[in-house]
């Protein structure tokens, strides 16, 4: 592995934006660290450290970095789709779309499919043997929660071509339109009390952040605008939290009436703006750092396994807590002095177990051989939609109650774990078929 990483790093073209690769790895790493730190596990159950110590909730303004990942996604999607368009035969945009979907989703869905199948089989075995209580039951319910991110990202990939055309025509106006729609949704939600309208912001908020990536790809977020985004976003987010109905935490909290995350709010969009502006202000010094061979090799190595680590990091965390309980290791009261003293040990063990899981499963993150640029766009779009619904449904229902018909509401439709798995696998097969099919 070391030699291949060295070769990949050495073969990096001078035109590659290395900072984007760093942001991709750093944002996923921050999410993993945040999840590990927020878990407050005791023999009686699993809680949230931010609920135990509300004074720590401002830390979410630094650790809630998913907007950065989606921003980077927009940048990468614009470059990838435009590259395919330049290579396409005349009049074959339909095949370009299917090839684009397959290429962008391959490294995302292959490791995700393995995760779903491995955990599905494990959950089925546990429940057939009569297990599923205690920490095991909590794990079966919660281990799929990070899949919501996969679902949102799938939507971003699927909508890239039309949104990129809007960007090329209207520029900042396209972003403003999505942001304005997010404002309208929150007005209808909080001022007019319109039911269910808030779910539209799963699209408007995250696609607005994604649109900023298009602007970044065209070099339209320079220092002055980055400063305006950072300052304006931070001031707006603070004002919305202080004066509006928005909670302080930028991640969901147990039992809260309003969450900034599910569904996303205007406050979260403002938070995303300040993060995007902040990371852009750091671009120049970071670029100088990434010119160092050792630093760049580290980023290249991390990029090759980041998605696998993200998928399995909760498995590792619950595995560590399960082992500690099985060995009768005392789990102190969350936020106590003894609890904080134990944090380095728990983080080290979780990191070691995650590394072992990455070693076992990272091969599925490696890109497969490229298919010819041919395909069937509607079939690819249907596959992406099924994948999106499947992984979102699975993130909500989990693997608990797999044999009991347990369901969760997905866009007002009850979805069970078997149905979610079937949609995910079926959608992936359609995307693969569309990417390979010749007219």
N, C-alpha and C positions, 0 to 999 in steps of 0.2 A: 504493500500500500504506500509506504514511504516514497519508493522510487516513482510510482505513478503520480503521486501528488507533486513531487518535484518536477516531473516532466510536464504535467499540466500547468503548473505555475510558471515554468520556464517558457512554455509555448503561448502564454497570454499575449494577445496582440496589444500594441501600444494604444490602440483606440478604445480598448475596453474600459468601461467606467467601473473601476475597482470599488469605489465607495458604495455603489449600489449593492455589490456582493456583501460588503461588510454590514450594511444596514439590514439585509435579509437575515444574516446569521445572528446579528445582535438583537434584532427584534424578537425572533423566536427564542433566543436564549433568555431574554428578559421575561418572557411569558412563562417559560419553564421555571425559572428561579422564583417568580412571583407565586406560582401555584405551590411550589414546595414550601415557601415561607408562610403562605396564608393558611395552610392546612393545620387545624388544631385538633389532633386526634387524641382521644382518651379511651380508656377501656369502655366508657359508656357511649361512645359515638364519635362522629366527625363534625367539627364546627369550623368557623371561619375566624381567624385571628383578628381581622378587621372589625368583626362584630364584638369580639371580646374587648378589644382596645380601639374604640372609635377614633382616638387621637392619631392613629396610624393611617387613617384613610387618605390624607393628603399625599401619601406615598404613591397612591394609584395614579397621580398626575405624572409620575415618572415611569412607573412600571406597566401601565396600560399602554402598550406600544403597538397594538395591532394596527392602528392607523398607519404607522410607518411601513408595516409589511404590505398593506394594501396599496399604499403610495408607490412603493417599489414595484409591486405587481403591475400597476398601470404603466410605469416606465418600460418594463420588460415586455409587456404585451404589445405596446406600440411598436417597439423595435422588431419584435418577432413577426407580427402580422405584416408590417411594411416590407420586411425582407422576403416573405413568401409572395407578396403581391408583385414584387419586382421580378421574381423568377417565374411567375405563372405564364402559361400560354394565354394568348388573347382570348377573352370571353370565358375564363374558367374560374371566376370568383367563387362559385359554389364549391368547387373542389378545394380551393384554397382555404375556405372556411372549415371544412371537415379536417383537412390536414393540419390547420392551425389548432383546432380543438384537440386532436389526437396528440400532437406534439407537446402542447402546453399541459395537457392533463396526464400524460403518461407518467412522469416522475411524481405527480401528485397522487394519482389513483392506484398505481401498482402497489406502493407500500401501504396505502389505505385499505385496499382489498385484502391484503395479507393480514393486516391488523384485525379487520372485521371477521375474517374467517377463523383465525386463531382464537380470538376471544369468543366468537359464537360457539365454536366447538367446546371450548373450556366451560362456558356458561351452561351449555346443554348437559355436559357430563356432570358438573357440580349439582345441577338441579335434579337430574335423574337419580343421583345418589342421595337425594334428600337434603342437600346443603343449601346454602344461600342466605343464611342468617348472619347476624353480627357484622364484623368488618368485611366479610366476604360479600354479603348482600349489598353493603354500601359501595364496595368496589365495583360490583356488577352494574350498579346504577350509574356511578359517576365516571367510570373509566372512559366512556364514550363522549363525555361532554365537550372536549376540545374539538370534536368533529364539526361543530357549528361553523368553525373557521373554514373548514374544507368546503362546506356548502356555500358559504358566501363567496369564497374564492372561485368556485365553479361558476357562479352567476357572473362574476366579473369577466372571466374568460369568455363565456358565452356571449356577453353583451359588448365585447371589445370592438368588433367591426362597426356596428351602427354608432356607438358612442365616439369612436375614433373619427368617423366621418363628421359627426357634430362638432367635435373639437377642431377639425381642420377647417370647418366653415366658420365657426363662431369663436374659437379660442377660449378666452376667459369667460365669454358669455355662456358657453356650454356648462362650465363649472357653476357659474352664478345661477343658471336655471335649475340645476339639481339642488344647490344649496337653498334657493328660494322655495323649491318644493318641500324641502325638509322643514323650513320655517312654517310654511302653510299647514303642514301636517300637525306640528306641535300646537299651532294656534287652534286648529279644529279640535285637537285632542283636549287641551287644557282649558281653553276659553269657551268653546262651544259644546264640549262634552260628546263629540261624535264618536260612537263606539267603533272599535276595531281599526280606525283610521291610522292609529299609531304603527301598525305593522308595515305600512308603506315605507316607513323610514329604514327598514332593513335594506331597502333598495336605495333610497335617495341619499342617506347619510354615507353609506359605504361607497356607493358609486361616485359621489362627489369627491371623496378622498382619492379614489382610483383615478378620477379625471385629472387631479393634480399631477399624477404620474405622467400623463400625456404632455402636460405643460412642461414638466421637467425634461422629457425626452426631446422637446423642441427648444430647449435652452431658454425658456421663458420665466424661470424662477431664479432671478439673479439676486445679489445680496440685498438690494433695497426692498424688493418684494418679499424676500425671505424674512427680513426684519419686520415688515408690515404684517405678514402672516403670523409670525411668532408673537409679536406684541399685541396685535389685534385679537388673535385667537385666545391668548391667555387672559386679557382683560375681559373679553366677552364671556368666556367660560366662568370666570370668577363672578362677574355680574349676574349671570344667569343662576348660578348656584346661590348667591347671596340674596337675590331679589325674587327669584322665580320658584317654581315647584320642583326644581331639580336637586337630587341628593349630592352630597359632597363626593362620594366615592364614584370613580369612573369604571368600577366593575360592579357586577350584581352582588347584592347583599341579601342574606336570608331574611324573609319576612317583610321586606320593604314594599311599600305600595307603588313606588315609582323607581324604576331602574334606569340608569343611563345607558345600559348595555342591551337590554332585552325587553322591548325593542330599543334601538339607538335613539337618542334624543338630540336636540339642537345643541345641548351642552357638550355632548360627546363629539359632535362635529366641530365645535369651537376648539375643544381639546385637541382634536386631530390637526386642526390648522396650526395651532401653536407648536405641536410636535414636528410637523413637516417643516415649518419655518426654522425651528431650532436646529434640526439635523442639517438643513441646507446651509445654515450659518457656520456649521462645523466642517463643511465639505473640504475646504482648502487645506486646513491642517491635517485632516484625516487622510487626504490624498497623498500628502507628503510622507505620512507614516506608512502608508501601504506600498510605497516604492521600495521599502526594505524587503529583501527576499524572504527572510524568516517570517515576517509578519504576514506577507501575502500568501506564503505556503500554508500558514495556519488558517487563514480565511478560506482558501481553496479546499483544505481538508474538511473544515467544518461545513462548508456548503454541500459537500458530497454525502453528508449524513444528517443534516439538520432536520429534514422532514421525518426521518425515522425516529430520531431522538424526541421530536415533538409528539409523535403519535404514542410513544411508549413511556413517556416520562411519568405519567400518573400510575401506570402499571408498576414502575419501579418504586415510586413513593409508597403506594399501598403495600407493595411487597416488603419494603423495609419496616413499615409499621406492623405488618402481620408477623414478621420474624421477631421483632422486639417483644410483641405480646406473647408469642409462642415461647420465648425464652424467659418470660416473666421479668423482663426489664421494666423498671418503673417508668411510666410516662407521666411526667409532672403536669400540674395544672397549667394550661396554656397561659402564656405571658408572665408566668412566675420566673423568679431568678433561676431556678433549676431548669425550667423549660428553655430559657434563652441560652443557658450554658450547654444544653444538649443539642442546640441547633447545628453547630459545626459538624458534629458526628452524624446527625441525620442527613445533612446535605451531602457529606462525603459518601455515605452509604448509598444514597439515592443516585448520586452521580456515577458511582461504581457499577451499580446494577443497571442503570441506563446504558452505560458503555457496553456492558455484556449483551444487552438486548440489541443494541445497535450492531454489534459484531455479528449477532445471529441473523439479523433481518436487513442489514443495509444493502445487501446485494439487489434487493427488489427496488431500491431507489436509483440504481444505475439505469441510464436510458437504454432502451432496446434499439435495435437497428431501425433506421428511419424507413418509413414507407414512402412509395412514390407519391408525388403531389397530385393525387387523384382522389375522388371521393364523392360523397353524397351529402350535401349540406343539411337538408331537412332531417335525415336520419341521424346525423351527428348532433343536431340541436335537440332532437327527442331524447337521445342517449344522455346528453348533458343534463337535461331537465330531470330525467329519472334519477340520475346520480345525485343531483342537487337535493331533490325531495327525499331520497333514501338516506343520505348522510345527515341531513337536518333532522329527519324523523328519528334516526338512531341516536343522535346526540341528545334528544329529548327523552326518549323512552328507556334507553340503556338496555342492558341484557338481563336485568332483574325481572323476575316474573315471566321468563321466556316461555314456560310451559303453561302459564296461567292466563294467557291472553291479555296481559297488561298492555295498556295503550296510553298514548299521549296525543294531545291535539296539535296537529300540524295544519295551519291555515283552516281551522275549524273542522278538520277531518281526523277522526281517530286513526292512529297508526300504531301497529304492533311492531315488535322487534323483527319477527320473521318477514313481515311485509316490507319493512325498511331495508333489510338485507337483500331481499329479492329485487327491489327497485334499484339498489346500488349496483348489484352484480349485473342485472339486465341492462342498465344504462351503460355500464362500462363496456359490455359486449357490443352494444350498438355503436358506441363511439369507435371501438376498434374496427368493427365491420365497415363503418362509414369511411374511416381513414384509409382502408385498404381497397375499397371497392372501386373498380374502374367503370366509367360510363358505358 
